[in-house]
Amino acid sequence: MTQATTLKELEEVVVSATVVFSSPASHENVEKYFQNLQVLLTSTAPPVVKDIDTTEEDSVVESSATPFDDHFKKVIQQAPLDTQGEPNDYYCSTFIPKLLKHFLPQSVLWSGLLLGDLGRHGTGPVYGMLSKKYSRAAQNSTQNYTKDNKTQGIMEKSQWDL
């Protein structure tokens, strides 16, 4: 999900996960969407996991409703669940509701939806303006937000210590 750069890509992951983990039975749809999830997971770079110390307090998220709440509720409700066939080994009735409650409302923050040229999300005048701004920024030879800027973490940490 973190690799999704468009809402359509994120929806594809959510629908696939919904079918696989919310279908009580395993039939054609579960197999099809399971294969889709495997392709999506293996076609992207592995995530970089940092070993950091966290406390329970760090994990508490207070959030309010966002436009993504209703959007993903509709996407999940429209997923073609399998109800007939063998029992689904991947069935987990609480996974998708927890995902919907705790992660999907803030998906714009942790996915790639806000990275790069935002003009790709639409065709109206606002999107055209965003594309122009992005193109101008990409022409700069100095460090800018359009490039993969690599920094030395030790230098950043030393700045925090000051």
URDA-V218439 format. One record per residue. RES is the residue in one letter. PSI is psi in whole degrees, -180 to 180 (* if undefined). OMEGA is omega in radians with two decimals (none if undefined). Layout:
res=RES psi=PSI omega=OMEGA
res=RES psi=PSI omega=OMEGA
This chain:
res=M psi=-31 omega=-3.11
res=T psi=-20 omega=-3.13
res=Q psi=-11 omega=-3.10
res=A psi=128 omega=3.13
res=T psi=-6 omega=3.06
res=T psi=159 omega=3.13
res=L psi=-35 omega=3.13
res=K psi=-42 omega=3.10
res=E psi=-42 omega=3.13
res=L psi=-40 omega=3.09
res=E psi=-40 omega=3.14
res=E psi=-42 omega=3.12
res=V psi=-44 omega=-3.11
res=V psi=-44 omega=3.13
res=V psi=-45 omega=3.14
res=S psi=-46 omega=3.13
res=A psi=-38 omega=3.13
res=T psi=-47 omega=-3.14
res=V psi=-45 omega=-3.09
res=V psi=-45 omega=-3.01
res=F psi=-13 omega=-3.12
res=S psi=-7 omega=3.10
res=S psi=121 omega=3.13
res=P psi=-23 omega=3.12
res=A psi=158 omega=-3.13
res=S psi=116 omega=3.12
res=H psi=-149 omega=-3.05
res=E psi=-44 omega=-3.07
res=N psi=-42 omega=-3.13
res=V psi=-45 omega=3.14
res=E psi=-45 omega=-3.13
res=K psi=-49 omega=-3.09
res=Y psi=-26 omega=3.04
res=F psi=-44 omega=3.09
res=Q psi=-40 omega=3.12
res=N psi=-44 omega=3.10
res=L psi=-42 omega=3.12
res=Q psi=-43 omega=3.12
res=V psi=-45 omega=-3.13
res=L psi=-40 omega=-3.11
res=L psi=-33 omega=-3.09
res=T psi=-12 omega=-3.11
res=S psi=-3 omega=3.13
res=T psi=163 omega=3.12
res=A psi=145 omega=3.12
res=P psi=143 omega=-3.13
res=P psi=149 omega=3.08
res=V psi=118 omega=-3.12
res=V psi=123 omega=3.13
res=K psi=138 omega=3.12
res=D psi=100 omega=-3.13
res=I psi=155 omega=3.08
res=D psi=130 omega=3.07
res=T psi=155 omega=3.07
res=T psi=168 omega=3.13
res=E psi=-34 omega=3.13
res=E psi=-34 omega=3.12
res=D psi=-26 omega=-3.05
res=S psi=-10 omega=-3.11
res=V psi=125 omega=3.14
res=V psi=121 omega=3.04
res=E psi=120 omega=-3.09
res=S psi=158 omega=3.07
res=S psi=176 omega=-3.10
res=A psi=143 omega=3.07
res=T psi=167 omega=3.09
res=P psi=-22 omega=-3.14
res=F psi=-23 omega=3.10
res=D psi=-61 omega=-3.10
res=D psi=-39 omega=-3.12
res=H psi=-51 omega=-3.09
res=F psi=-25 omega=3.00
res=K psi=-44 omega=3.13
res=K psi=-43 omega=3.14
res=V psi=-44 omega=-3.12
res=I psi=-41 omega=3.14
res=Q psi=-28 omega=-3.10
res=Q psi=-3 omega=-3.13
res=A psi=136 omega=-3.09
res=P psi=87 omega=-3.11
res=L psi=147 omega=3.03
res=D psi=128 omega=3.11
res=T psi=-6 omega=-3.13
res=Q psi=143 omega=3.11
res=G psi=-166 omega=3.12
res=E psi=155 omega=3.06
res=P psi=141 omega=-3.10
res=N psi=118 omega=3.14
res=D psi=-23 omega=-3.09
res=Y psi=0 omega=-3.07
res=Y psi=127 omega=3.09
res=C psi=100 omega=-2.99
res=S psi=-20 omega=-3.07
res=T psi=-12 omega=-3.04
res=F psi=-55 omega=-3.08
res=I psi=-42 omega=3.06
res=P psi=-38 omega=3.09
res=K psi=-41 omega=3.09
res=L psi=-45 omega=3.13
res=L psi=-39 omega=-3.09
res=K psi=-43 omega=-2.96
res=H psi=-25 omega=-3.03
res=F psi=-45 omega=-3.03
res=L psi=-34 omega=3.10
res=P psi=-29 omega=3.13
res=Q psi=21 omega=-3.05
res=S psi=-29 omega=3.14
res=V psi=-26 omega=-3.11
res=L psi=-36 omega=-3.04
res=W psi=-3 omega=3.07
res=S psi=-174 omega=3.13
res=G psi=17 omega=-3.07
res=L psi=-31 omega=-3.11
res=L psi=11 omega=3.13
res=L psi=143 omega=3.06
res=G psi=-157 omega=-3.08
res=D psi=109 omega=-3.11
res=L psi=-11 omega=3.08
res=G psi=-18 omega=-3.14
res=R psi=-14 omega=-3.08
res=H psi=-9 omega=-3.13
res=G psi=-177 omega=-3.07
res=T psi=-2 omega=-3.10
res=G psi=179 omega=-3.10
res=P psi=-35 omega=3.13
res=V psi=-42 omega=3.14
res=Y psi=-37 omega=3.08
res=G psi=-41 omega=3.11
res=M psi=-42 omega=3.13
res=L psi=-40 omega=3.11
res=S psi=-41 omega=3.12
res=K psi=-44 omega=3.13
res=K psi=-42 omega=-3.13
res=Y psi=-43 omega=-3.13
res=S psi=-42 omega=3.10
res=R psi=-43 omega=-3.13
res=A psi=-35 omega=-3.13
res=A psi=-23 omega=3.14
res=Q psi=-18 omega=-3.13
res=N psi=138 omega=3.11
res=S psi=-12 omega=3.12
res=T psi=169 omega=3.13
res=Q psi=129 omega=-3.14
res=N psi=174 omega=-3.04
res=Y psi=-6 omega=-3.12
res=T psi=-10 omega=-3.09
res=K psi=161 omega=3.06
res=D psi=91 omega=-3.08
res=N psi=116 omega=3.13
res=K psi=132 omega=3.12
res=T psi=165 omega=3.07
res=Q psi=114 omega=-3.10
res=G psi=-32 omega=-3.13
res=I psi=-36 omega=3.12
res=M psi=-41 omega=3.11
res=E psi=-42 omega=-3.13
res=K psi=-40 omega=-3.13
res=S psi=-30 omega=3.09
res=Q psi=-37 omega=3.12
res=W psi=-32 omega=-3.09
res=D psi=-17 omega=-3.09
res=L psi=* omega=none
